[in-house]
């Protein structure tokens, strides 16, 4: 059976988490970090285990997260990112340390230290965006 989900369904799952507080290594509706945000959204759309929470260490491990994302996602060029796609960001670091989802052409939705929120893309330097993925089976 092939997995299929619309961008609208993904974004509805993401927006349902708006206001959820930030909890380091949080993996449920009561608190999430940026990886937990992806984990909970994936569970809400019927795609469990998009990331393996048991393999996530205290410090960011972009290589480990990337490996798990590629099980259910495909890498796409940053120039092709569309709403509901996920990208890695370098926040004040040479390595990717944060994940976020494109919400619309001007905003992202992500778990920041202020909780899950929608934030303008203009708040981030373009060079911070480094890799992107799309969930396999996404339809418009």
ABEGO torsion letter per residue (X at the ends): XBBBBBAAAAAAAAAAABGBBBBBGBABAAEBBAAAAAAAAAAAAGBBGABBAAABBABBBAAAAAAAAAAABBBBBAAABBBGBBBBBBBGBABBABBBBBABAABBBBBBAAEBBBBBAAABBAAABABBBBBBGBBX
